[in-house]
Amino acid sequence: PEIAETEHPYSGFFGVREDRMAFPTFDGGLSAPVTRSTWLGSDAVTVLPYDPARDGVLMIRQFRHGAFSRGDPNPWCLEPVAGRIDPGESAEEAAARELVEEAGVRATRLIRIAGYYPTPAAVSEHLTSYVAVADLGAADGRVGGMAGEAEDIMTHVLPFDEAFALIESGAANTGPLILSLNWLALNRRSLRPAD
């Protein structure tokens, strides 16, 4: 790409980058000059805890300003555990840390699902999603999160079939949760004890 000018009109919890640029086209030329803006976020992880012995899934619910800003009448979203990767930390280390901070759960095994851009047209954030094998026997109904980050997080443990049905009902309406539940639907048999 040929960048004529770059500005950073906002820098806070996230940043905004705006480029006036032309980019290479598939016919070998350059596009007309365009202005493109991107929300700059650090890389993050998501973790969906799964208890093979109980065939249960843990999701968290918390207030989400993005859903609120859109006018969603219920901005308390169901999601996997999630959080930013700290400097010097691997994605797997961040996943294990966030699982304890947000849900009070320790994984016995972390399984990487995928690394991906949730919406690359306008967001630089890259997610790595995991399923965590864990004992969820006492995990339902906990309130957790980091007080210093104003997190107020409620855990919900559901049988897998009930959790998966939330996709069709629309109650599961976040991309990482839908992706993780679908991965688990395809792979959970290999995680469960033999009958």
Secondary structure per residue as TSV (DSSP state, phi and psi in degrees):
chain	resnum	aa	ss	phi	psi
A	1	P	-	360.0	150.3
A	2	E	E	-106.2	114.2
A	3	I	E	-101.6	120.8
A	4	A	E	-85.1	-35.8
A	5	E	E	-160.6	141.9
A	6	T	E	-126.8	134.0
A	7	E	E	-127.2	156.8
A	8	H	E	-124.6	81.4
A	9	P	E	-69.9	-14.4
A	10	Y	E	-148.4	138.1
A	11	S	E	-145.7	114.0
A	12	G	S	-149.2	-127.5
A	13	F	S	-58.9	-34.4
A	14	F	S	-129.4	177.3
A	15	G	E	-127.8	169.4
A	16	V	E	-127.0	129.9
A	17	R	E	-115.0	133.4
A	18	E	E	-124.8	124.6
A	19	D	E	-116.6	136.0
A	20	R	E	-100.0	119.1
A	21	M	E	-155.9	172.1
A	22	A	E	-130.9	142.8
A	23	F	-	-121.9	153.1
A	24	P	B	-61.6	138.0
A	25	T	-	-103.6	164.1
A	26	F	T	-66.1	-19.4
A	27	D	T	-88.3	6.8
A	28	G	S	93.3	-1.1
A	29	G	S	-99.4	-156.9
A	30	L	B	-122.4	147.4
A	31	S	-	-67.4	165.9
A	32	A	-	-64.1	157.1
A	33	P	-	-58.9	134.5
A	34	V	E	-135.5	161.1
A	35	T	E	-113.2	127.6
A	36	R	E	-127.5	137.8
A	37	S	E	-119.0	142.4
A	38	T	E	-134.2	137.1
A	39	W	E	-78.7	121.7
A	40	L	E	-98.0	116.5
A	41	G	-	-129.8	153.3
A	42	S	-	-76.2	163.8
A	43	D	-	-66.6	152.2
A	44	A	E	-143.5	171.2
A	45	V	E	-127.2	156.8
A	46	T	E	-128.5	148.5
A	47	V	E	-139.7	120.8
A	48	L	E	-104.3	106.8
A	49	P	E	-72.6	137.1
A	50	Y	E	-132.8	133.3
A	51	D	E	-108.0	102.1
A	52	P	T	-62.7	-34.5
A	53	A	T	-66.7	-35.2
A	54	R	T	-99.4	-8.7
A	55	D	T	52.6	44.7
A	56	G	E	-115.3	153.3
A	57	V	E	-124.0	139.7
A	58	L	E	-106.5	128.2
A	59	M	E	-121.7	157.5
A	60	I	E	-112.7	156.7
A	61	R	E	-128.5	132.4
A	62	Q	E	-154.3	159.0
A	63	F	E	-66.6	132.5
A	64	R	-	-123.8	118.3
A	65	H	H	-64.1	-33.2
A	66	G	H	-60.9	-45.5
A	67	A	H	-65.2	-41.0
A	68	F	H	-60.1	-46.3
A	69	S	H	-63.6	-29.2
A	70	R	H	-76.6	-13.6
A	71	G	T	94.9	14.5
A	72	D	-	-61.8	128.0
A	73	P	S	-68.8	-14.9
A	74	N	-	-130.7	81.9
A	75	P	-	-81.1	13.5
A	76	W	E	-92.5	97.7
A	77	C	E	-89.5	144.5
A	78	L	E	-83.4	132.4
A	79	E	E	-150.4	165.8
A	80	P	-	-73.0	165.5
A	81	V	E	-57.5	143.2
A	82	A	E	-154.7	158.6
A	83	G	E	178.7	167.9
A	84	R	E	-74.4	148.4
A	85	I	-	-84.1	121.6
A	86	D	-	-73.1	154.5
A	87	P	T	-55.0	133.9
A	88	G	T	80.2	1.3
A	89	E	-	-104.0	140.7
A	90	S	-	-79.8	164.0
A	91	A	H	-60.4	-41.3
A	92	E	H	-65.7	-40.4
A	93	E	H	-63.7	-41.1
A	94	A	H	-63.8	-40.9
A	95	A	H	-61.0	-46.2
A	96	A	H	-64.2	-41.8
A	97	R	H	-64.2	-48.3
A	98	E	H	-62.7	-35.4
A	99	L	H	-61.1	-41.9
A	100	V	H	-70.9	-46.0
A	101	E	H	-62.7	-43.5
A	102	E	H	-92.4	-28.7
A	103	A	H	-125.3	-7.6
A	104	G	-	67.3	27.8
A	105	V	-	-119.0	141.2
A	106	R	-	-109.8	131.8
A	107	A	-	-80.0	140.2
A	108	T	S	-90.8	-17.7
A	109	R	E	-158.7	137.7
A	110	L	E	-113.4	129.2
A	111	I	E	-117.4	119.7
A	112	R	E	-74.4	126.8
A	113	I	E	-87.3	-55.2
A	114	A	E	-171.4	159.5
A	115	G	E	-114.9	135.4
A	116	Y	E	-162.5	160.8
A	117	Y	-	-93.6	121.6
A	118	P	S	-64.3	-37.4
A	119	T	-	-157.5	81.3
A	120	P	T	-70.2	-10.2
A	121	A	T	-64.8	-29.8
A	122	A	T	-142.9	3.9
A	123	V	B	-134.2	130.0
A	124	S	-	-85.1	-14.3
A	125	E	-	-54.7	137.4
A	126	H	-	-119.0	128.4
A	127	L	E	-105.9	145.8
A	128	T	E	-119.6	121.9
A	129	S	E	-105.3	141.5
A	130	Y	E	-129.2	156.3
A	131	V	E	-108.3	133.6
A	132	A	E	-108.0	123.8
A	133	V	E	-80.1	125.6
A	134	A	-	-157.2	159.8
A	135	D	-	-85.1	115.4
A	136	L	-	-105.9	18.3
A	137	G	T	-55.1	-36.3
A	138	A	T	-119.3	23.0
A	139	A	-	-94.8	-11.8
A	140	D	T	-73.5	136.7
A	141	G	T	79.8	13.0
A	142	R	-	-76.7	146.8
A	143	V	E	-108.9	124.8
A	144	G	E	-142.2	-161.2
A	145	G	S	109.3	172.0
A	146	M	-	-93.9	117.9
A	147	A	G	-59.5	-36.2
A	148	G	G	-66.8	-15.9
A	149	E	G	-107.2	11.0
A	150	A	T	55.4	36.4
A	151	E	-	-85.9	135.2
A	152	D	-	-134.2	94.4
A	153	I	E	-120.1	130.0
A	154	M	E	-108.7	133.2
A	155	T	E	-91.5	146.2
A	156	H	E	-134.9	124.1
A	157	V	E	-109.2	124.7
A	158	L	E	-127.8	151.7
A	159	P	E	-58.7	146.7
A	160	F	H	-53.4	-46.3
A	161	D	H	-59.8	-38.7
A	162	E	H	-68.1	-41.4
A	163	A	H	-63.0	-44.4
A	164	F	H	-64.3	-34.9
A	165	A	H	-65.0	-18.6
A	166	L	H	-66.7	-21.2
A	167	I	H	-66.4	-50.3
A	168	E	H	-66.1	-36.5
A	169	S	H	-73.5	-18.0
A	170	G	T	92.8	-5.9
A	171	A	S	-69.4	-30.0
A	172	A	-	-90.2	102.8
A	173	N	-	-128.8	22.8
A	174	T	S	-115.6	138.2
A	175	G	H	-55.2	-50.0
A	176	P	H	-61.6	-33.8
A	177	L	H	-68.3	-45.1
A	178	I	H	-62.0	-46.1
A	179	L	H	-59.9	-46.4
A	180	S	H	-68.2	-40.5
A	181	L	H	-64.7	-39.4
A	182	N	H	-66.2	-40.3
A	183	W	H	-61.2	-43.6
A	184	L	H	-65.6	-36.9
A	185	A	H	-59.4	-37.1
A	186	L	H	-79.6	-24.6
A	187	N	H	-121.4	-6.0
A	188	R	H	-67.5	-27.4
A	189	R	H	-57.8	-37.4
A	190	S	H	-73.1	-16.1
A	191	L	H	-93.5	-16.3
A	192	R	S	-85.9	149.2
A	193	P	-	-63.7	149.2
A	194	A	-	-64.7	137.0
A	195	D	-	-79.2	360.0
